[in-house]
């Protein structure tokens, strides 16, 4: 049987691991090397739909920046919308890009920080590609 101090230490380590798995809370840039460069002007539709490299890069970007609120594997835990439910079309693309780039506020409170300037559009679209490829169980 574990002593209370040992048990407390194990629980603290486990909690730290869960927190790290959901990102550190500070938005962080994503390495998009290898993806087709999109330039400065925003693209209106996801240019990487189905691209395996974009899915892989998007997984990293999602886990670093989105999982904390939107859930691991894009399965929302109720804190934020389930992004897998967005339609995979121009309308869904437009909503996703605008929300990620500009963030969201409600009742004067920041619910999601704006990521434009931290994430380039290649990273935003790679994350969208990753989310679109997660099962909707």
Secondary structure, DSSP 8 states (H G I E B T S, - for coil): ---HHHHHHHHHHHHHHHHHHT--SS------TTS----SS--SS-TTTT-HHHHHHHHHHHHHHTHHHH-GGG---SSS--GGGS-SSHHHHHHHHHHHHH-EEETTEEEE---BTTB-HHHHHHHHHHHHTS---
